[in-house]
Amino acid sequence: MSVGRSNDFLLNQSQVEICLPVLIQVLAAVSAAIAILSLNGRHLFGQPIKVNWAYASGQREDTSGHFNIFVGDLSPEVTDATLFACFSVYPSCSDARVMWDQKTGRSRGFGFVSFRNQQLMLYLELQEEY
């Protein structure tokens, strides 16, 4: 039984199941490239925006399912590495990011620290309250 047909080229169910995810990835990449080309430099609230490909270094752990805390009042000298070093005494600490101003290149004075374990994160938050 054929599922799809294009110029006498028949695809069976298993071929469609194999090809469809690849096709979706290609279409998503093409859509992203079109968005970059059409949106980069456009003005949003009077300011031109930068739209570029985002690259992951591969050195950092995926923290999308981790728990994050806000860390404020950071001095301008604090970097991602120094913030991570402060919290790395806790084995559950997985990442630390300082937020930077893209125009000036300076720290915005705050960052976020990620933890694999929510209990440790809650413990740290409670310590700050008391």
C-alpha positions in Angstrom: 0.0 0.0 0.0 1.4 3.4 -0.9 1.1 6.3 1.4 2.5 9.1 -0.7 3.2 9.6 -4.4 5.4 12.1 -6.2 6.1 11.6 -9.9 5.6 7.8 -9.8 7.8 7.6 -6.7 5.9 5.5 -4.1 6.6 5.6 -0.4 5.5 2.9 1.9 4.6 3.5 5.6 8.0 2.7 7.0 9.8 5.0 4.5 7.4 7.8 5.4 8.1 7.2 9.1 11.9 7.4 8.5 11.8 10.4 6.1 9.2 12.6 7.9 11.4 13.6 10.9 14.3 14.5 8.6 12.0 16.5 6.4 10.6 18.3 9.5 14.2 19.2 10.7 15.1 20.5 7.3 12.0 22.7 7.1 12.6 24.0 10.6 16.2 24.9 9.7 14.9 26.7 6.5 12.3 28.5 8.5 14.9 29.6 11.1 17.2 30.9 8.4 14.3 32.9 6.8 13.5 34.4 10.2 17.1 35.4 10.8 17.3 37.1 7.4 14.0 38.9 7.6 14.1 39.9 11.3 17.8 40.8 11.9 18.1 44.6 12.1 14.3 45.2 12.4 13.3 47.8 14.9 11.4 46.7 18.0 10.2 49.5 20.3 12.5 51.9 18.5 15.6 49.7 18.8 17.2 47.5 16.1 17.2 43.8 17.2 20.0 41.3 16.5 18.8 37.8 15.4 21.6 35.2 15.0 22.0 31.5 15.2 22.5 30.4 18.8 25.4 28.1 19.4 25.9 25.8 22.4 29.5 25.2 23.3 28.7 21.5 24.1 30.7 21.9 27.3 27.8 22.8 29.4 25.2 20.4 30.7 21.6 20.7 29.5 19.9 22.5 32.4 16.4 22.8 30.9 15.0 20.5 33.5 17.0 21.8 36.4 16.0 24.3 39.1 17.3 27.9 39.1 17.9 30.5 41.7 18.4 34.2 41.1 21.7 35.8 42.5 21.8 39.5 42.7 24.1 42.4 43.7 27.0 40.9 41.8 30.1 43.0 41.4 31.2 43.8 37.8 34.2 41.5 38.1 32.0 38.3 38.6 32.0 36.0 35.6 30.1 32.8 34.8 33.2 30.9 36.0 33.5 32.7 39.3 29.8 32.4 40.1 29.9 28.7 39.3 33.0 28.3 41.5 31.1 29.9 44.5 28.3 27.4 44.2 30.2 24.3 43.0 30.8 23.2 46.6 27.2 21.9 46.3 27.3 18.7 44.1 23.9 19.5 42.7 25.1 22.7 41.1 25.1 22.3 37.4 25.6 25.7 35.8 25.9 29.4 36.6 25.3 32.4 34.3 25.9 36.1 34.7 23.6 38.3 32.7 25.5 40.7 30.5 24.4 44.0 28.8 24.9 43.4 25.0 25.5 47.1 24.3 28.1 47.8 26.9 29.5 44.3 27.5 29.3 44.8 31.2 27.6 42.7 33.8 24.1 43.6 34.6 24.8 42.7 38.3 22.8 39.5 38.5 22.8 35.9 37.4 21.2 32.5 37.7 22.6 29.3 39.2 21.1 25.9 38.2 20.8 22.9 40.4 19.9 19.3 39.6 18.3 18.9 43.0 15.3 21.1 44.0 15.8 20.4 47.7 19.2 22.0 47.8 17.9 25.0 45.9 15.1 25.4 48.4 17.5 25.1 51.3 19.6 28.0 49.8 16.6 30.2 49.3 15.5 29.6 52.9 18.9 30.5 54.2 18.7 33.9 52.6 15.3 34.6 54.1 16.5 34.1 57.7 
